[in-house]
Amino acid sequence: MFTGIVEAVGIIRDIEERSATHRFWVEAPSVAPELGDGASVAVDGACLTVVAREKERFAFDVIGTTLERTIAGTYADGTAVNVERALRADSRLDGHLVQGHVDGIGRLERCMMEGEFWLMDFRLPAAVASLTVEHGSVAINGVSLTVSEILEADVCRIGVIPYTHRHTNLGRLQVGAAVNVEGDLVGKYVQKILSSRGGMSR
């Protein structure tokens, strides 16, 4: 379990293409020393397992389905990724409950500066759009964000403050960029309950 509070922006430095998997090395000096083999770590919001570690970097393996269902398949040497360690049971929940189970790939539609902050419009995958409400939560590349406005059935607007813009990879996104999206966990359970009772159509 994660909170969507990014601890570091790591850099993809090496990609090893193997017969059944891809191994990615992430340079993240502030986080790598705290990780052990087998630890869970969120990389751009996808929960992955640390399979190797060196002083300033760690590695994770990705299989074909993850490459297809997340943006990991687009990673290249030098790609900036958001990194968060798993939530400790005695920690504060500063963001929202994020499982690290990416629901689909979204895209940045527009980005506009509004005074000292940015307005970013994201087109969401259908599975997430149906759960997303104004002032609710959504995780974009593993960042816990509040939905400012629903612009279209599958497009939401996010207000990004300067701190988040600087300390995550959201500030590096170009219009059209693909992003990992995870819908609100509470919304998923509510949708499931209502669907099973015939209270909504899927």
KOLDO-669396 format. One line per 3 residues: number of its first residue (from 1); their letters; for each residue x, y, z of N, C-alpha, C. Coordinates in steps of 0.02 Angstrom, whole numbers, plus 50000, padded with zeros to 5 digits. Layout:
N
NUM> a> X:Y:Z:X:Y:Z:X:Y:Z; ...
This chain:
202
1> mft> 50042:49941:50000:50000:50000:50000:50044:50062:50000; 50021:50114:49965:50058:50177:49959:50011:50235:49973; 50040:50296:49974:49999:50355:49988:49996:50405:49931
4> giv> 50037:50396:49881:50039:50444:49826:50082:50505:49843; 50121:50501:49896:50168:50555:49913:50237:50534:49888; 50259:50563:49834:50322:50542:49802:50381:50561:49845
7> eav> 50426:50513:49855:50485:50525:49896:50545:50548:49856; 50548:50528:49793:50606:50546:49752:50588:50539:49679; 50622:50578:49637:50618:50568:49565:50681:50531:49545
10> gii> 50673:50468:49526:50730:50428:49504:50740:50434:49429; 50797:50409:49406:50813:50411:49335:50828:50340:49311; 50794:50319:49258:50809:50255:49227:50878:50260:49195
13> rdi> 50923:50215:49215:50992:50219:49189:51011:50159:49146; 50984:50101:49160:51001:50041:49121:50938:49999:49112; 50930:49972:49053:50875:49926:49038:50904:49862:49009
16> eer> 50890:49807:49043:50914:49742:49020:50855:49703:48991; 50856:49691:48926:50802:49653:48894:50819:49579:48897; 50778:49541:48932:50788:49470:48940:50735:49432:48901
19> sat> 50738:49366:48903:50692:49326:48862:50619:49336:48881; 50605:49340:48946:50535:49346:48967:50521:49410:49007; 50572:49446:49025:50563:49506:49065:50610:49562:49041
22> hrf> 50595:49622:49066:50641:49679:49059:50663:49697:49130; 50728:49708:49139:50753:49732:49204:50772:49806:49197; 50743:49847:49240:50756:49919:49240:50796:49937:49303
25> wve> 50849:49975:49294:50887:50003:49350:50867:50076:49359; 50853:50094:49421:50833:50163:49437:50884:50195:49483; 50912:50250:49461:50959:50288:49503:50918:50333:49549
28> aps> 50921:50318:49614:50883:50356:49664:50921:50355:49730; 50973:50396:49736:51018:50393:49794:50984:50403:49862; 50930:50441:49863:50897:50455:49928:50852:50398:49951
31> vap> 50835:50352:49906:50789:50298:49922:50822:50230:49921; 50867:50219:49874:50897:50152:49864:50926:50121:49927; 50963:50160:49969:50992:50129:50029:50941:50102:50078
34> elg> 50878:50126:50073:50826:50105:50119:50788:50044:50095; 50803:50021:50035:50766:49965:50005:50805:49900:50013; 50770:49847:50025:50801:49781:50028:50774:49738:49971
37> dga> 50809:49685:49955:50785:49639:49904:50717:49612:49923; 50670:49613:49876:50603:49590:49889:50556:49644:49914; 50581:49704:49927:50539:49758:49951:50492:49782:49895
40> sva> 50434:49808:49915:50388:49837:49867:50404:49911:49859; 50401:49935:49798:50414:50005:49784:50368:50026:49727; 50341:50086:49732:50299:50112:49678:50343:50153:49631
43> vdg> 50341:50135:49568:50377:50172:49516:50325:50200:49468; 50316:50265:49468:50262:50297:49430:50195:50266:49448; 50188:50247:49511:50124:50222:49536:50113:50148:49526
46> acl> 50159:50112:49495:50153:50040:49486:50192:50004:49541; 50158:49960:49578:50191:49923:49632:50237:49870:49601; 50301:49874:49616:50351:49829:49588:50395:49802:49644
49> tvv> 50431:49749:49629:50473:49716:49678:50547:49730:49665; 50582:49751:49716:50654:49762:49710:50689:49695:49704; 50726:49685:49649:50759:49620:49637:50835:49625:49645
52> are> 50861:49685:49646:50933:49696:49656:50943:49768:49679; 50999:49779:49715:51011:49846:49740:51085:49859:49744; 51104:49920:49727:51172:49944:49737:51169:50007:49779
55> ker> 51224:50038:49790:51227:50094:49838:51177:50150:49821; 51172:50169:49758:51130:50226:49740:51075:50209:49691; 51065:50144:49679:51013:50126:49631:50984:50057:49647
58> faf> 50925:50044:49619:50892:49979:49629:50863:49956:49562; 50847:49892:49560:50820:49863:49498:50754:49828:49511; 50711:49828:49459:50649:49790:49461:50639:49757:49394
61> dvi> 50605:49700:49395:50590:49663:49334:50517:49674:49315; 50504:49678:49250:50436:49688:49225:50421:49636:49172; 50362:49603:49178:50342:49554:49128:50299:49588:49074
64> gtt> 50282:49549:49023:50247:49577:48965:50182:49613:48980; 50140:49585:49024:50076:49617:49038:50085:49686:49070; 50135:49692:49114:50148:49757:49145:50175:49807:49094
67> ler> 50217:49784:49048:50242:49828:48996:50185:49854:48953; 50134:49813:48943:50078:49832:48901:50027:49876:48937; 50018:49865:49002:49965:49899:49039:49988:49961:49077
70> tia> 50052:49974:49076:50079:50033:49109:50125:50069:49060; 50154:50125:49082:50199:50162:49038:50270:50136:49041; 50282:50081:49078:50349:50053:49082:50377:50036:49014
73> gty> 50334:50018:48968:50356:50001:48901:50385:50059:48862; 50374:50120:48887:50401:50180:48854:50466:50204:48886; 50487:50173:48941:50547:50196:48975:50609:50188:48932
76> adg> 50652:50238:48936:50717:50237:48902:50768:50263:48951; 50832:50255:48935:50885:50281:48977:50875:50356:48986; 50873:50378:49049:50864:50449:49063:50793:50469:49081
79> tav> 50745:50423:49075:50676:50438:49094:50670:50451:49169; 50636:50505:49187:50624:50521:49257:50562:50485:49282; 50567:50451:49339:50510:50414:49367:50499:50432:49440
82> nve> 50436:50433:49460:50418:50447:49530:50427:50383:49571; 50458:50391:49630:50473:50333:49673:50444:50345:49742; 50410:50293:49768:50384:50295:49836:50392:50226:49868
85> ral> 50419:50224:49928:50423:50161:49965:50354:50143:49993; 50344:50079:50009:50280:50057:50036:50266:50091:50103; 50202:50101:50116:50179:50134:50177:50192:50090:50238
88> rad> 50221:50120:50291:50229:50085:50354:50164:50090:50393; 50149:50039:50434:50087:50037:50472:50081:50095:50522; 50139:50122:50544:50137:50175:50594:50148:50244:50563
91> srl> 50140:50249:50497:50151:50314:50463:50085:50351:50455; 50090:50417:50446:50032:50458:50430:50012:50446:50358; 49948:50448:50345:49922:50441:50276:49912:50511:50249
94> dgh> 49964:50538:50218:49962:50608:50196:49925:50617:50129; 49925:50567:50087:49892:50573:50022:49824:50538:50025; 49817:50483:49987:49759:50440:49993:49781:50368:49982
97> lvq> 49738:50320:49995:49757:50250:49988:49769:50232:49915; 49831:50215:49899:49851:50197:49831:49879:50126:49833; 49851:50082:49794:49872:50012:49795:49934:49999:49752
100> ghv> 49946:50041:49703:50000:50027:49657:49978:49980:49601; 49913:49971:49594:49884:49931:49540:49858:49977:49486; 49897:49988:49435:49879:50036:49383:49817:50012:49345
103> dgi> 49767:50055:49340:49704:50037:49307:49707:50048:49232; 49752:50089:49210:49757:50102:49138:49803:50160:49124; 49810:50175:49060:49853:50230:49038:49810:50289:49017
106> grl> 49827:50348:49044:49794:50409:49024:49842:50453:48985; 49818:50513:48966:49860:50559:48928:49849:50630:48951; 49904:50669:48950:49899:50740:48965:49871:50776:48904
109> erc> 49813:50807:48912:49780:50841:48856:49801:50914:48851; 49805:50948:48908:49823:51019:48909:49861:51035:48972; 49903:51086:48969:49939:51110:49028:49943:51186:49023
112> mme> 49917:51220:49072:49915:51293:49071:49939:51320:49138; 49978:51373:49136:49999:51404:49198:49946:51455:49219; 49926:51452:49282:49874:51496:49308:49904:51531:49369
115> gef> 49933:51590:49359:49967:51624:49414:50030:51586:49433; 50031:51559:49495:50090:51523:49519:50082:51447:49515; 50026:51423:49490:50017:51351:49486:49997:51331:49415
118> wlm> 49990:51265:49405:49975:51239:49339:49908:51203:49339; 49871:51210:49285:49811:51171:49273:49828:51119:49222; 49818:51055:49240:49835:51000:49195:49772:50959:49184
121> dfr> 49755:50950:49120:49696:50912:49102:49717:50843:49077; 49690:50791:49108:49708:50723:49091:49648:50685:49064; 49658:50649:49008:49607:50603:48983:49618:50537:49017
124> lpa> 49566:50512:49050:49571:50453:49092:49547:50391:49055; 49575:50333:49073:49547:50270:49046:49476:50261:49073; 49434:50225:49035:49363:50218:49053:49353:50191:49123
127> ava> 49396:50142:49143:49388:50111:49208:49397:50161:49265; 49435:50213:49253:49447:50264:49305:49397:50321:49298; 49380:50339:49237:49333:50396:49227:49267:50384:49262
130> slt> 49244:50321:49263:49180:50306:49295:49182:50313:49371; 49242:50314:49400:49249:50319:49472:49265:50389:49495; 49282:50433:49449:49312:50498:49466:49259:50551:49477
133> veh> 49264:50585:49533:49217:50638:49550:49254:50702:49566; 49220:50757:49558:49249:50822:49575:49268:50824:49649; 49328:50847:49663:49357:50850:49730:49375:50782:49758
136> gsv> 49370:50730:49717:49392:50664:49737:49466:50655:49723; 49490:50595:49734:49562:50580:49725:49575:50537:49664; 49633:50547:49635:49657:50505:49580:49733:50505:49585
139> ain> 49763:50449:49565:49837:50445:49564:49861:50448:49492; 49902:50497:49477:49932:50505:49410:50007:50495:49418; 50034:50444:49384:50105:50426:49392:50124:50418:49465
142> gvs> 50075:50392:49504:50089:50379:49574:50082:50439:49619; 50061:50497:49593:50053:50557:49633:49980:50564:49655; 49969:50570:49720:49902:50581:49746:49879:50652:49729
145> ltv> 49825:50656:49691:49801:50721:49668:49726:50729:49680; 49705:50791:49688:49634:50806:49697:49605:50831:49632; 49549:50804:49612:49516:50824:49550:49482:50892:49560
148> sei> 49504:50941:49522:49475:51008:49529:49409:51014:49493; 49405:50980:49434:49346:50988:49393:49341:50930:49344; 49280:50909:49328:49268:50860:49275:49249:50899:49213
151> lea> 49290:50897:49162:49279:50936:49102:49237:50899:49050; 49251:50834:49044:49213:50790:49000:49204:50725:49038; 49167:50679:49009:49155:50615:49044:49220:50580:49062
154> dvc> 49272:50589:49021:49336:50555:49034:49395:50603:49039; 49381:50666:49051:49435:50715:49059:49427:50752:49124; 49480:50752:49165:49477:50789:49228:49533:50841:49229
157> rig> 49521:50893:49268:49570:50947:49276:49600:50942:49346; 49666:50948:49348:49704:50945:49411:49742:51011:49420; 49739:51039:49479:49780:51097:49496:49844:51073:49529
160> vip> 49901:51090:49500:49966:51067:49525:50005:51125:49554; 50020:51121:49619:50057:51175:49652:50131:51171:49634; 50168:51226:49643:50239:51227:49624:50280:51171:49656
163> yth> 50267:51154:49720:50306:51102:49754:50298:51036:49717; 50236:51017:49702:50224:50954:49667:50253:50956:49597; 50248:51013:49564:50275:51021:49497:50350:51009:49496
166> rht> 50384:51033:49549:50457:51026:49553:50480:50958:49577; 50443:50929:49624:50467:50869:49659:50438:50803:49633; 50404:50805:49576:50381:50744:49543:50396:50752:49469
169> nlg> 50382:50700:49430:50395:50706:49358:50337:50739:49321; 50285:50761:49356:50230:50795:49322:50254:50859:49287; 50302:50892:49317:50328:50953:49287:50368:50942:49223
172> rlq> 50384:50879:49209:50422:50864:49148:50378:50838:49092; 50313:50830:49106:50268:50802:49055:50255:50852:48999; 50253:50827:48938:50234:50866:48880:50163:50846:48861
175> vga> 50127:50891:48830:50059:50875:48807:50062:50814:48762; 50017:50767:48775:50016:50704:48738:50051:50648:48774; 50086:50664:48828:50123:50612:48865:50076:50562:48896
178> avn> 50096:50498:48895:50058:50445:48927:50075:50443:49002; 50026:50428:49043:50035:50425:49116:49999:50364:49144; 50026:50337:49199:49992:50284:49235:49936:50315:49277
181> veg> 49878:50282:49277:49821:50308:49315:49792:50253:49359; 49780:50270:49422:49744:50225:49468:49685:50262:49498; 49626:50232:49491:49566:50264:49519:49562:50257:49594
184> dlv> 49517:50295:49624:49509:50296:49696:49485:50228:49722; 49520:50201:49771:49503:50135:49799:49433:50133:49828; 49414:50184:49865:49347:50185:49895:49294:50185:49840
187> gky> 49306:50223:49787:49260:50225:49731:49250:50157:49699; 49304:50118:49696:49299:50051:49666:49252:50006:49707; 49259:50009:49773:49216:49968:49816:49143:49991:49812
190> vqk> 49132:50056:49811:49064:50082:49806:49033:50060:49740; 49070:50066:49686:49045:50045:49620:49029:49970:49619; 49072:49930:49650:49061:49858:49652:48998:49841:49691
193> ils> 48989:49872:49748:48930:49858:49790:48866:49878:49754; 48866:49938:49725:48806:49961:49690:48791:49918:49630; 48843:49897:49595:48833:49855:49536:48803:49788:49556
196> srg> 48827:49758:49611:48803:49693:49632:48731:49697:49657; 48710:49757:49678:48640:49766:49701:48594:49790:49646; 48623:49798:49586:48583:49822:49530:48570:49896:49532
199> gms> 48611:49932:49572:48601:50003:49579:48633:50045:49526; 48673:50014:49482:48705:50051:49428:48722:50002:49372; 48728:50027:49313:48748:49986:49257:48822:49994:49245
202> r> 48854:49943:49220:48926:49946:49210:48942:49956:49136
